[in-house]
Amino acid sequence: QVQLVESGGGLVQPGGSLRLSCAASGSINRINTMAWYRQAPGKERELVADITSGGRTNYADSVKGRFTISRDGSKNMVYLQMSSLKPEDTAVYYCYAKQPLPYVMNYWGKGTLVTVSS
């Protein structure tokens, strides 16, 4: 089992920055990909960014150039640095981890709310 705990959400003005953190614990040696998803009110959950154990990253088009995902294996942490925030970035942000072996397991945190508003 893997436990994921997000932190760092809050209220920020448009154009501002925020950094989300996700602490992983448990059977973390089985994790390869970690990611951030978000879900806005009335919308489906969507991928924001992901990062493999080798450091390869992938971003949603809507956040490219504004968000950066990073991973600190020594601390079992994954981060999402968000800049130039827009009101449409308002959502609950979820940390995700994937265990591919011996069978696929998907783990989710409980989420942290980011509100972008003046």
PEDA-V632405 format. One record per backbone hydrogen bond with DSSP energy under -1.0 kcal/mol. NH is the residue of the N-H (numbers start at 1). CO is the residue of the C=O. Records with the same first field share a line. If there is no record, write none. Layout:
NH->CO  CO
This chain:
3->25
5->23
7->21
12->115
15->85
16->13
18->82
20->80
21->7
22->78
23->5
24->76
25->3
27->1
28->26
30->27
31->28
32->98
34->51
35->96
36->49
37->94
38->46
39->92
43->40
46->38
48->36
49->36
50->58
51->34
52->56
55->52
58->50
60->48
63->60
66->63
67->63
68->81
70->79
72->77
77->72
78->22
79->70
80->20
81->68
82->18
83->66
85->16
89->86
90->87
91->114
92->39
93->112
94->37
96->35
97->107
98->33
99->105
105->99
107->97
109->95
112->93
114->91
115->10
117->12
